[in-house]
Amino acid sequence: MVQRHNTEELKAYAAYLGTVAGQFDQVKNYLHQHGCDKSGFTGLLTILQPGVDLVRGAYDLALDFGQDRMHGSAERMAQIAADYERTDQQVAQVFARINDQLGQVRA
């Protein structure tokens, strides 16, 4: 019995990871538009504006890092699926040759 890998599931998971990686941009846009909005910082609150910029920069770095890792995971998962497919084909070919040779010996 030859064990086959469910490469379609791996490909689907890779696509899902790619989708999640794309959503990091939406989070970053929300952060810039709403989370770090300094438009209401007037008077004494203006001294907090550099702090908000610092926080935004830290979140940008964290989101960029997470997005990079997510893209890398998606690419690696797709590569693993392709490797499994290639290996499964090679194993099937080897077993087919063995079966053919056994058929010739029996004949």
Biopython code that builds the backbone (N, CA, C, O; Angstrom):
import numpy as np
from Bio.PDB.StructureBuilder import StructureBuilder

atoms = [
    (1, "MET", "N", (0.844, -1.173, 0.000)),
    (1, "MET", "CA", (0.000, 0.000, 0.000)),
    (1, "MET", "C", (0.894, 1.242, 0.000)),
    (1, "MET", "O", (1.841, 1.339, 0.780)),
    (2, "VAL", "N", (0.587, 2.160, -0.860)),
    (2, "VAL", "CA", (1.352, 3.395, -0.990)),
    (2, "VAL", "C", (0.572, 4.519, -0.322)),
    (2, "VAL", "O", (-0.605, 4.738, -0.611)),
    (3, "GLN", "N", (1.242, 5.216, 0.567)),
    (3, "GLN", "CA", (0.586, 6.346, 1.214)),
    (3, "GLN", "C", (0.701, 7.569, 0.322)),
    (3, "GLN", "O", (1.793, 7.932, -0.113)),
    (4, "ARG", "N", (-0.413, 8.189, 0.059)),
    (4, "ARG", "CA", (-0.428, 9.405, -0.748)),
    (4, "ARG", "C", (-0.690, 10.594, 0.178)),
    (4, "ARG", "O", (-1.397, 10.485, 1.180)),
    (5, "HIS", "N", (-0.111, 11.703, -0.181)),
    (5, "HIS", "CA", (-0.286, 12.927, 0.601)),
    (5, "HIS", "C", (-1.397, 13.762, -0.017)),
    (5, "HIS", "O", (-1.554, 13.805, -1.237)),
    (6, "ASN", "N", (-2.149, 14.410, 0.821)),
    (6, "ASN", "CA", (-3.236, 15.264, 0.345)),
    (6, "ASN", "C", (-2.662, 16.638, 0.002)),
    (6, "ASN", "O", (-2.737, 17.575, 0.797)),
    (7, "THR", "N", (-2.095, 16.737, -1.178)),
    (7, "THR", "CA", (-1.428, 17.976, -1.570)),
    (7, "THR", "C", (-2.417, 19.091, -1.860)),
    (7, "THR", "O", (-2.060, 20.266, -1.787)),
    (8, "GLU", "N", (-3.652, 18.742, -2.186)),
    (8, "GLU", "CA", (-4.658, 19.784, -2.425)),
    (8, "GLU", "C", (-4.926, 20.567, -1.139)),
    (8, "GLU", "O", (-5.114, 21.783, -1.174)),
    (9, "GLU", "N", (-4.941, 19.870, -0.018)),
    (9, "GLU", "CA", (-5.132, 20.552, 1.267)),
    (9, "GLU", "C", (-3.942, 21.455, 1.581)),
    (9, "GLU", "O", (-4.113, 22.564, 2.087)),
    (10, "LEU", "N", (-2.750, 20.980, 1.282)),
    (10, "LEU", "CA", (-1.560, 21.809, 1.512)),
    (10, "LEU", "C", (-1.581, 23.054, 0.630)),
    (10, "LEU", "O", (-1.229, 24.145, 1.079)),
    (11, "LYS", "N", (-1.993, 22.889, -0.618)),
    (11, "LYS", "CA", (-2.090, 24.040, -1.526)),
    (11, "LYS", "C", (-3.157, 25.017, -1.044)),
    (11, "LYS", "O", (-2.966, 26.231, -1.102)),
    (12, "ALA", "N", (-4.281, 24.482, -0.569)),
    (12, "ALA", "CA", (-5.347, 25.353, -0.059)),
    (12, "ALA", "C", (-4.865, 26.118, 1.172)),
    (12, "ALA", "O", (-5.174, 27.299, 1.333)),
    (13, "TYR", "N", (-4.111, 25.446, 2.033)),
    (13, "TYR", "CA", (-3.584, 26.117, 3.219)),
    (13, "TYR", "C", (-2.572, 27.192, 2.833)),
    (13, "TYR", "O", (-2.532, 28.259, 3.444)),
    (14, "ALA", "N", (-1.759, 26.911, 1.821)),
    (14, "ALA", "CA", (-0.802, 27.910, 1.331)),
    (14, "ALA", "C", (-1.540, 29.130, 0.797)),
    (14, "ALA", "O", (-1.130, 30.264, 1.040)),
    (15, "ALA", "N", (-2.633, 28.896, 0.065)),
    (15, "ALA", "CA", (-3.432, 30.014, -0.449)),
    (15, "ALA", "C", (-4.055, 30.802, 0.701)),
    (15, "ALA", "O", (-4.117, 32.031, 0.656)),
    (16, "TYR", "N", (-4.518, 30.089, 1.731)),
    (16, "TYR", "CA", (-5.095, 30.755, 2.899)),
    (16, "TYR", "C", (-4.049, 31.629, 3.593)),
    (16, "TYR", "O", (-4.337, 32.763, 3.974)),
    (17, "LEU", "N", (-2.837, 31.098, 3.754)),
    (17, "LEU", "CA", (-1.768, 31.889, 4.374)),
    (17, "LEU", "C", (-1.448, 33.125, 3.543)),
    (17, "LEU", "O", (-1.165, 34.189, 4.093)),
    (18, "GLY", "N", (-1.492, 32.986, 2.221)),
    (18, "GLY", "CA", (-1.280, 34.139, 1.348)),
    (18, "GLY", "C", (-2.363, 35.186, 1.529)),
    (18, "GLY", "O", (-2.086, 36.386, 1.511)),
    (19, "THR", "N", (-3.606, 34.728, 1.706)),
    (19, "THR", "CA", (-4.717, 35.653, 1.940)),
    (19, "THR", "C", (-4.540, 36.383, 3.267)),
    (19, "THR", "O", (-4.741, 37.594, 3.353)),
    (20, "VAL", "N", (-4.163, 35.638, 4.291)),
    (20, "VAL", "CA", (-3.940, 36.253, 5.608)),
    (20, "VAL", "C", (-2.805, 37.269, 5.532)),
    (20, "VAL", "O", (-2.886, 38.339, 6.135)),
    (21, "ALA", "N", (-1.762, 36.941, 4.802)),
    (21, "ALA", "CA", (-0.638, 37.874, 4.652)),
    (21, "ALA", "C", (-1.091, 39.159, 3.975)),
    (21, "ALA", "O", (-0.611, 40.242, 4.310)),
    (22, "GLY", "N", (-2.008, 39.047, 3.030)),
    (22, "GLY", "CA", (-2.531, 40.233, 2.358)),
    (22, "GLY", "C", (-3.367, 41.104, 3.281)),
    (22, "GLY", "O", (-3.477, 42.312, 3.069)),
    (23, "GLN", "N", (-3.958, 40.498, 4.302)),
    (23, "GLN", "CA", (-4.796, 41.262, 5.222)),
    (23, "GLN", "C", (-3.980, 42.109, 6.192)),
    (23, "GLN", "O", (-4.531, 42.981, 6.864)),
    (24, "PHE", "N", (-2.698, 41.867, 6.270)),
    (24, "PHE", "CA", (-1.844, 42.714, 7.102)),
    (24, "PHE", "C", (-1.877, 44.161, 6.601)),
    (24, "PHE", "O", (-1.788, 45.097, 7.396)),
    (25, "ASP", "N", (-2.003, 44.340, 5.293)),
    (25, "ASP", "CA", (-2.091, 45.694, 4.735)),
    (25, "ASP", "C", (-3.347, 46.404, 5.226)),
    (25, "ASP", "O", (-3.318, 47.605, 5.497)),
    (26, "GLN", "N", (-4.445, 45.670, 5.340)),
    (26, "GLN", "CA", (-5.680, 46.265, 5.843)),
    (26, "GLN", "C", (-5.521, 46.700, 7.293)),
    (26, "GLN", "O", (-5.999, 47.765, 7.685)),
    (27, "VAL", "N", (-4.857, 45.885, 8.076)),
    (27, "VAL", "CA", (-4.618, 46.243, 9.479)),
    (27, "VAL", "C", (-3.744, 47.490, 9.557)),
    (27, "VAL", "O", (-3.994, 48.389, 10.359)),
    (28, "LYS", "N", (-2.719, 47.531, 8.715)),
    (28, "LYS", "CA", (-1.821, 48.686, 8.714)),
    (28, "LYS", "C", (-2.563, 49.955, 8.288)),
    (28, "LYS", "O", (-2.355, 51.018, 8.872)),
    (29, "ASN", "N", (-3.417, 49.851, 7.283)),
    (29, "ASN", "CA", (-4.204, 51.011, 6.856)),
    (29, "ASN", "C", (-5.119, 51.501, 7.971)),
    (29, "ASN", "O", (-5.236, 52.705, 8.196)),
    (30, "TYR", "N", (-5.769, 50.571, 8.670)),
    (30, "TYR", "CA", (-6.636, 50.960, 9.779)),
    (30, "TYR", "C", (-5.815, 51.640, 10.872)),
    (30, "TYR", "O", (-6.243, 52.641, 11.448)),
    (31, "LEU", "N", (-4.653, 51.099, 11.149)),
    (31, "LEU", "CA", (-3.776, 51.688, 12.163)),
    (31, "LEU", "C", (-3.418, 53.122, 11.804)),
    (31, "LEU", "O", (-3.456, 54.007, 12.659)),
    (32, "HIS", "N", (-3.072, 53.354, 10.548)),
    (32, "HIS", "CA", (-2.661, 54.698, 10.129)),
    (32, "HIS", "C", (-3.846, 55.662, 10.086)),
    (32, "HIS", "O", (-3.707, 56.829, 10.451)),
    (33, "GLN", "N", (-5.005, 55.183, 9.644)),
    (33, "GLN", "CA", (-6.160, 56.070, 9.497)),
    (33, "GLN", "C", (-6.852, 56.367, 10.819)),
    (33, "GLN", "O", (-7.287, 57.494, 11.051)),
    (34, "HIS", "N", (-6.957, 55.366, 11.689)),
    (34, "HIS", "CA", (-7.766, 55.548, 12.897)),
    (34, "HIS", "C", (-6.958, 55.401, 14.191)),
    (34, "HIS", "O", (-7.097, 56.209, 15.109)),
    (35, "GLY", "N", (-6.125, 54.379, 14.256)),
    (35, "GLY", "CA", (-5.415, 54.090, 15.498)),
    (35, "GLY", "C", (-4.391, 55.140, 15.880)),
    (35, "GLY", "O", (-4.187, 55.406, 17.065)),
    (36, "CYS", "N", (-3.753, 55.731, 14.905)),
    (36, "CYS", "CA", (-2.700, 56.724, 15.178)),
    (36, "CYS", "C", (-3.083, 58.097, 14.645)),
    (36, "CYS", "O", (-2.222, 58.880, 14.242)),
    (37, "ASP", "N", (-4.351, 58.377, 14.646)),
    (37, "ASP", "CA", (-4.836, 59.677, 14.176)),
    (37, "ASP", "C", (-4.541, 60.727, 15.248)),
    (37, "ASP", "O", (-4.988, 60.606, 16.388)),
    (38, "LYS", "N", (-3.793, 61.746, 14.872)),
    (38, "LYS", "CA", (-3.397, 62.794, 15.817)),
    (38, "LYS", "C", (-4.163, 64.094, 15.580)),
    (38, "LYS", "O", (-3.788, 65.143, 16.106)),
    (39, "SER", "N", (-5.225, 64.026, 14.797)),
    (39, "SER", "CA", (-5.924, 65.264, 14.426)),
    (39, "SER", "C", (-6.552, 65.962, 15.636)),
    (39, "SER", "O", (-6.715, 67.182, 15.621)),
    (40, "GLY", "N", (-6.900, 65.222, 16.662)),
    (40, "GLY", "CA", (-7.514, 65.836, 17.836)),
    (40, "GLY", "C", (-6.518, 66.247, 18.902)),
    (40, "GLY", "O", (-6.920, 66.726, 19.962)),
    (41, "PHE", "N", (-5.247, 66.077, 18.651)),
    (41, "PHE", "CA", (-4.232, 66.402, 19.642)),
    (41, "PHE", "C", (-3.891, 67.893, 19.536)),
    (41, "PHE", "O", (-3.049, 68.299, 18.735)),
    (42, "THR", "N", (-4.552, 68.680, 20.348)),
    (42, "THR", "CA", (-4.309, 70.125, 20.345)),
    (42, "THR", "C", (-3.879, 70.552, 21.745)),
    (42, "THR", "O", (-4.017, 69.802, 22.712)),
    (43, "GLY", "N", (-3.371, 71.739, 21.829)),
    (43, "GLY", "CA", (-2.969, 72.276, 23.127)),
    (43, "GLY", "C", (-1.871, 71.446, 23.760)),
    (43, "GLY", "O", (-0.849, 71.161, 23.136)),
    (44, "LEU", "N", (-2.096, 71.062, 25.012)),
    (44, "LEU", "CA", (-1.098, 70.282, 25.736)),
    (44, "LEU", "C", (-0.912, 68.880, 25.157)),
    (44, "LEU", "O", (0.136, 68.264, 25.351)),
    (45, "LEU", "N", (-1.912, 68.378, 24.456)),
    (45, "LEU", "CA", (-1.811, 67.034, 23.881)),
    (45, "LEU", "C", (-0.821, 66.949, 22.726)),
    (45, "LEU", "O", (-0.445, 65.852, 22.311)),
    (46, "THR", "N", (-0.394, 68.107, 22.198)),
    (46, "THR", "CA", (0.554, 68.070, 21.079)),
    (46, "THR", "C", (1.883, 67.440, 21.484)),
    (46, "THR", "O", (2.625, 66.954, 20.630)),
    (47, "ILE", "N", (2.188, 67.447, 22.776)),
    (47, "ILE", "CA", (3.441, 66.823, 23.208)),
    (47, "ILE", "C", (3.383, 65.299, 23.073)),
    (47, "ILE", "O", (4.422, 64.638, 23.104)),
    (48, "LEU", "N", (2.190, 64.740, 22.924)),
    (48, "LEU", "CA", (2.042, 63.294, 22.765)),
    (48, "LEU", "C", (2.225, 62.829, 21.320)),
    (48, "LEU", "O", (2.359, 61.631, 21.071)),
    (49, "GLN", "N", (2.233, 63.757, 20.375)),
    (49, "GLN", "CA", (2.317, 63.374, 18.966)),
    (49, "GLN", "C", (3.567, 62.555, 18.639)),
    (49, "GLN", "O", (3.447, 61.572, 17.908)),
    (50, "PRO", "N", (4.761, 62.903, 19.136)),
    (50, "PRO", "CA", (5.928, 62.047, 18.845)),
    (50, "PRO", "C", (5.773, 60.627, 19.406)),
    (50, "PRO", "O", (6.260, 59.661, 18.817)),
    (51, "GLY", "N", (5.097, 60.517, 20.536)),
    (51, "GLY", "CA", (4.849, 59.187, 21.105)),
    (51, "GLY", "C", (3.943, 58.350, 20.220)),
    (51, "GLY", "O", (4.156, 57.149, 20.054)),
    (52, "VAL", "N", (2.936, 58.990, 19.655)),
    (52, "VAL", "CA", (2.035, 58.288, 18.732)),
    (52, "VAL", "C", (2.806, 57.857, 17.489)),
    (52, "VAL", "O", (2.610, 56.754, 16.980)),
    (53, "ASP", "N", (3.683, 58.733, 17.004)),
    (53, "ASP", "CA", (4.507, 58.368, 15.843)),
    (53, "ASP", "C", (5.416, 57.180, 16.166)),
    (53, "ASP", "O", (5.620, 56.299, 15.330)),
    (54, "LEU", "N", (5.952, 57.165, 17.375)),
    (54, "LEU", "CA", (6.813, 56.066, 17.795)),
    (54, "LEU", "C", (6.034, 54.750, 17.856)),
    (54, "LEU", "O", (6.514, 53.712, 17.399)),
    (55, "VAL", "N", (4.852, 54.805, 18.415)),
    (55, "VAL", "CA", (4.005, 53.607, 18.494)),
    (55, "VAL", "C", (3.636, 53.125, 17.095)),
    (55, "VAL", "O", (3.669, 51.926, 16.815)),
    (56, "ARG", "N", (3.286, 54.062, 16.222)),
    (56, "ARG", "CA", (2.941, 53.682, 14.847)),
    (56, "ARG", "C", (4.128, 53.012, 14.165)),
    (56, "ARG", "O", (3.957, 52.016, 13.462)),
    (57, "GLY", "N", (5.323, 53.546, 14.365)),
    (57, "GLY", "CA", (6.516, 52.938, 13.778)),
    (57, "GLY", "C", (6.763, 51.530, 14.299)),
    (57, "GLY", "O", (7.137, 50.633, 13.544)),
    (58, "ALA", "N", (6.550, 51.346, 15.606)),
    (58, "ALA", "CA", (6.740, 50.013, 16.190)),
    (58, "ALA", "C", (5.730, 49.024, 15.622)),
    (58, "ALA", "O", (6.079, 47.890, 15.294)),
    (59, "TYR", "N", (4.473, 49.456, 15.508)),
    (59, "TYR", "CA", (3.452, 48.578, 14.930)),
    (59, "TYR", "C", (3.736, 48.295, 13.457)),
    (59, "TYR", "O", (3.518, 47.179, 12.987)),
    (60, "ASP", "N", (4.214, 49.284, 12.737)),
    (60, "ASP", "CA", (4.569, 49.065, 11.325)),
    (60, "ASP", "C", (5.647, 47.992, 11.198)),
    (60, "ASP", "O", (5.557, 47.106, 10.348)),
    (61, "LEU", "N", (6.661, 48.081, 12.049)),
    (61, "LEU", "CA", (7.728, 47.072, 12.010)),
    (61, "LEU", "C", (7.192, 45.683, 12.340)),
    (61, "LEU", "O", (7.533, 44.702, 11.679)),
    (62, "ALA", "N", (6.351, 45.611, 13.366)),
    (62, "ALA", "CA", (5.789, 44.316, 13.759)),
    (62, "ALA", "C", (4.899, 43.742, 12.659)),
    (62, "ALA", "O", (4.958, 42.546, 12.371)),
    (63, "LEU", "N", (4.080, 44.589, 12.049)),
    (63, "LEU", "CA", (3.202, 44.117, 10.977)),
    (63, "LEU", "C", (3.997, 43.707, 9.743)),
    (63, "LEU", "O", (3.669, 42.714, 9.094)),
    (64, "ASP", "N", (5.033, 44.462, 9.418)),
    (64, "ASP", "CA", (5.880, 44.089, 8.278)),
    (64, "ASP", "C", (6.572, 42.750, 8.525)),
    (64, "ASP", "O", (6.664, 41.914, 7.626)),
    (65, "PHE", "N", (7.052, 42.556, 9.745)),
    (65, "PHE", "CA", (7.703, 41.293, 10.096)),
    (65, "PHE", "C", (6.715, 40.131, 9.995)),
    (65, "PHE", "O", (7.023, 39.093, 9.410)),
    (66, "GLY", "N", (5.527, 40.315, 10.571)),
    (66, "GLY", "CA", (4.506, 39.265, 10.518)),
    (66, "GLY", "C", (4.087, 38.948, 9.096)),
    (66, "GLY", "O", (3.918, 37.782, 8.737)),
    (67, "GLN", "N", (3.919, 39.984, 8.284)),
    (67, "GLN", "CA", (3.527, 39.784, 6.892)),
    (67, "GLN", "C", (4.618, 39.039, 6.125)),
    (67, "GLN", "O", (4.324, 38.153, 5.323)),
    (68, "ASP", "N", (5.858, 39.396, 6.372)),
    (68, "ASP", "CA", (6.970, 38.709, 5.713)),
    (68, "ASP", "C", (7.000, 37.233, 6.098)),
    (68, "ASP", "O", (7.191, 36.372, 5.240)),
    (69, "ARG", "N", (6.815, 36.940, 7.368)),
    (69, "ARG", "CA", (6.804, 35.549, 7.834)),
    (69, "ARG", "C", (5.623, 34.782, 7.243)),
    (69, "ARG", "O", (5.754, 33.613, 6.878)),
    (70, "MET", "N", (4.475, 35.442, 7.150)),
    (70, "MET", "CA", (3.288, 34.777, 6.614)),
    (70, "MET", "C", (3.472, 34.464, 5.132)),
    (70, "MET", "O", (3.105, 33.383, 4.671)),
    (71, "HIS", "N", (4.043, 35.415, 4.384)),
    (71, "HIS", "CA", (4.324, 35.158, 2.962)),
    (71, "HIS", "C", (5.333, 34.013, 2.825)),
    (71, "HIS", "O", (5.177, 33.143, 1.969)),
    (72, "GLY", "N", (6.354, 34.019, 3.663)),
    (72, "GLY", "CA", (7.346, 32.946, 3.622)),
    (72, "GLY", "C", (6.734, 31.588, 3.929)),
    (72, "GLY", "O", (7.076, 30.591, 3.293)),
    (73, "SER", "N", (5.832, 31.548, 4.901)),
    (73, "SER", "CA", (5.158, 30.290, 5.235)),
    (73, "SER", "C", (4.288, 29.812, 4.087)),
    (73, "SER", "O", (4.245, 28.617, 3.792)),
    (74, "ALA", "N", (3.595, 30.740, 3.437)),
    (74, "ALA", "CA", (2.740, 30.375, 2.300)),
    (74, "ALA", "C", (3.579, 29.815, 1.158)),
    (74, "ALA", "O", (3.218, 28.803, 0.556)),
    (75, "GLU", "N", (4.687, 30.467, 0.863)),
    (75, "GLU", "CA", (5.561, 29.988, -0.218)),
    (75, "GLU", "C", (6.150, 28.627, 0.118)),
    (75, "GLU", "O", (6.223, 27.750, -0.743)),
    (76, "ARG", "N", (6.567, 28.448, 1.361)),
    (76, "ARG", "CA", (7.151, 27.170, 1.769)),
    (76, "ARG", "C", (6.105, 26.059, 1.729)),
    (76, "ARG", "O", (6.408, 24.939, 1.320)),
    (77, "MET", "N", (4.886, 26.359, 2.148)),
    (77, "MET", "CA", (3.828, 25.349, 2.127)),
    (77, "MET", "C", (3.520, 24.919, 0.696)),
    (77, "MET", "O", (3.307, 23.734, 0.440)),
    (78, "ALA", "N", (3.494, 25.858, -0.229)),
    (78, "ALA", "CA", (3.273, 25.523, -1.640)),
    (78, "ALA", "C", (4.429, 24.679, -2.170)),
    (78, "ALA", "O", (4.216, 23.753, -2.953)),
    (79, "GLN", "N", (5.643, 24.993, -1.747)),
    (79, "GLN", "CA", (6.807, 24.218, -2.173)),
    (79, "GLN", "C", (6.748, 22.796, -1.610)),
    (79, "GLN", "O", (7.094, 21.838, -2.301)),
    (80, "ILE", "N", (6.318, 22.664, -0.374)),
    (80, "ILE", "CA", (6.185, 21.343, 0.240)),
    (80, "ILE", "C", (5.152, 20.514, -0.519)),
    (80, "ILE", "O", (5.371, 19.329, -0.770)),
    (81, "ALA", "N", (4.031, 21.129, -0.886)),
    (81, "ALA", "CA", (3.009, 20.415, -1.655)),
    (81, "ALA", "C", (3.576, 19.928, -2.983)),
    (81, "ALA", "O", (3.320, 18.794, -3.387)),
    (82, "ALA", "N", (4.337, 20.767, -3.657)),
    (82, "ALA", "CA", (4.947, 20.369, -4.933)),
    (82, "ALA", "C", (5.956, 19.241, -4.720)),
    (82, "ALA", "O", (6.031, 18.315, -5.527)),
    (83, "ASP", "N", (6.730, 19.316, -3.639)),
    (83, "ASP", "CA", (7.692, 18.251, -3.337)),
    (83, "ASP", "C", (6.980, 16.925, -3.069)),
    (83, "ASP", "O", (7.413, 15.876, -3.545)),
    (84, "TYR", "N", (5.888, 16.977, -2.305)),
    (84, "TYR", "CA", (5.119, 15.761, -2.035)),
    (84, "TYR", "C", (4.549, 15.171, -3.320)),
    (84, "TYR", "O", (4.591, 13.957, -3.520)),
    (85, "GLU", "N", (4.018, 16.026, -4.190)),
    (85, "GLU", "CA", (3.474, 15.529, -5.456)),
    (85, "GLU", "C", (4.559, 14.838, -6.275)),
    (85, "GLU", "O", (4.343, 13.752, -6.815)),
    (86, "ARG", "N", (5.704, 15.463, -6.362)),
    (86, "ARG", "CA", (6.813, 14.898, -7.129)),
    (86, "ARG", "C", (7.261, 13.565, -6.518)),
    (86, "ARG", "O", (7.507, 12.601, -7.244)),
    (87, "THR", "N", (7.366, 13.510, -5.201)),
    (87, "THR", "CA", (7.776, 12.279, -4.530)),
    (87, "THR", "C", (6.737, 11.182, -4.720)),
    (87, "THR", "O", (7.091, 10.032, -4.981)),
    (88, "ASP", "N", (5.458, 11.524, -4.591)),
    (88, "ASP", "CA", (4.400, 10.533, -4.798)),
    (88, "ASP", "C", (4.446, 9.960, -6.210)),
    (88, "ASP", "O", (4.252, 8.759, -6.399)),
    (89, "GLN", "N", (4.697, 10.804, -7.195)),
    (89, "GLN", "CA", (4.797, 10.322, -8.576)),
    (89, "GLN", "C", (5.990, 9.390, -8.741)),
    (89, "GLN", "O", (5.889, 8.360, -9.408)),
    (90, "GLN", "N", (7.106, 9.743, -8.144)),
    (90, "GLN", "CA", (8.296, 8.895, -8.246)),
    (90, "GLN", "C", (8.064, 7.541, -7.579)),
    (90, "GLN", "O", (8.454, 6.507, -8.120)),
    (91, "VAL", "N", (7.436, 7.545, -6.417)),
    (91, "VAL", "CA", (7.155, 6.295, -5.713)),
    (91, "VAL", "C", (6.188, 5.443, -6.530)),
    (91, "VAL", "O", (6.369, 4.230, -6.639)),
    (92, "ALA", "N", (5.166, 6.068, -7.102)),
    (92, "ALA", "CA", (4.212, 5.327, -7.928)),
    (92, "ALA", "C", (4.903, 4.711, -9.139)),
    (92, "ALA", "O", (4.589, 3.583, -9.518)),
    (93, "GLN", "N", (5.830, 5.428, -9.747)),
    (93, "GLN", "CA", (6.568, 4.892, -10.895)),
    (93, "GLN", "C", (7.446, 3.713, -10.482)),
    (93, "GLN", "O", (7.538, 2.722, -11.207)),
    (94, "VAL", "N", (8.084, 3.816, -9.331)),
    (94, "VAL", "CA", (8.924, 2.713, -8.848)),
    (94, "VAL", "C", (8.070, 1.472, -8.604)),
    (94, "VAL", "O", (8.442, 0.370, -9.007)),
    (95, "PHE", "N", (6.930, 1.651, -7.947)),
    (95, "PHE", "CA", (6.054, 0.509, -7.695)),
    (95, "PHE", "C", (5.492, -0.066, -8.993)),
    (95, "PHE", "O", (5.308, -1.279, -9.100)),
    (96, "ALA", "N", (5.222, 0.772, -9.962)),
    (96, "ALA", "CA", (4.740, 0.276, -11.260)),
    (96, "ALA", "C", (5.820, -0.564, -11.937)),
    (96, "ALA", "O", (5.516, -1.608, -12.514)),
    (97, "ARG", "N", (7.065, -0.125, -11.876)),
    (97, "ARG", "CA", (8.169, -0.909, -12.458)),
    (97, "ARG", "C", (8.346, -2.233, -11.731)),
    (97, "ARG", "O", (8.557, -3.272, -12.358)),
    (98, "ILE", "N", (8.260, -2.192, -10.417)),
    (98, "ILE", "CA", (8.379, -3.432, -9.638)),
    (98, "ILE", "C", (7.251, -4.384, -10.005)),
    (98, "ILE", "O", (7.479, -5.580, -10.184)),
    (99, "ASN", "N", (6.048, -3.865, -10.117)),
    (99, "ASN", "CA", (4.890, -4.682, -10.481)),
    (99, "ASN", "C", (5.069, -5.278, -11.874)),
    (99, "ASN", "O", (4.751, -6.447, -12.092)),
    (100, "ASP", "N", (5.574, -4.486, -12.816)),
    (100, "ASP", "CA", (5.829, -4.991, -14.169)),
    (100, "ASP", "C", (6.875, -6.101, -14.145)),
    (100, "ASP", "O", (6.723, -7.116, -14.824)),
    (101, "GLN", "N", (7.927, -5.909, -13.372)),
    (101, "GLN", "CA", (8.978, -6.924, -13.293)),
    (101, "GLN", "C", (8.468, -8.201, -12.636)),
    (101, "GLN", "O", (8.836, -9.304, -13.039)),
    (102, "LEU", "N", (7.620, -8.047, -11.623)),
    (102, "LEU", "CA", (7.026, -9.231, -10.996)),
    (102, "LEU", "C", (6.118, -9.959, -11.974)),
    (102, "LEU", "O", (6.076, -11.190, -11.989)),
    (103, "GLY", "N", (5.395, -9.209, -12.786)),
    (103, "GLY", "CA", (4.533, -9.820, -13.799)),
    (103, "GLY", "C", (5.338, -10.600, -14.821)),
    (103, "GLY", "O", (4.895, -11.648, -15.290)),
    (104, "GLN", "N", (6.510, -10.105, -15.170)),
    (104, "GLN", "CA", (7.367, -10.800, -16.132)),
    (104, "GLN", "C", (7.959, -12.067, -15.522)),
    (104, "GLN", "O", (8.127, -13.069, -16.217)),
    (105, "VAL", "N", (8.274, -12.030, -14.238)),
    (105, "VAL", "CA", (8.841, -13.202, -13.567)),
    (105, "VAL", "C", (7.796, -14.306, -13.482)),
    (105, "VAL", "O", (8.121, -15.478, -13.674)),
    (106, "ARG", "N", (6.562, -13.957, -13.201)),
    (106, "ARG", "CA", (5.481, -14.933, -13.073)),
    (106, "ARG", "C", (5.131, -15.556, -14.416)),
    (106, "ARG", "O", (4.683, -16.701, -14.473)),
    (107, "ALA", "N", (5.330, -14.818, -15.482)),
    (107, "ALA", "CA", (4.934, -15.313, -16.804)),
    (107, "ALA", "C", (5.882, -16.297, -17.327)),
    (107, "ALA", "O", (5.693, -16.810, -18.430)),
]
sb = StructureBuilder()
sb.init_structure("model")
sb.init_model(0)
sb.init_chain("A")
sb.init_seg("    ")
for serial, (resi, resn, name, xyz) in enumerate(atoms, 1):
    if name == "N":
        sb.init_residue(resn, " ", resi, " ")
    sb.init_atom(name, np.array(xyz, "f"), 0.0, 1.0, " ", f" {name:<3s}", serial, name[0])
structure = sb.get_structure()
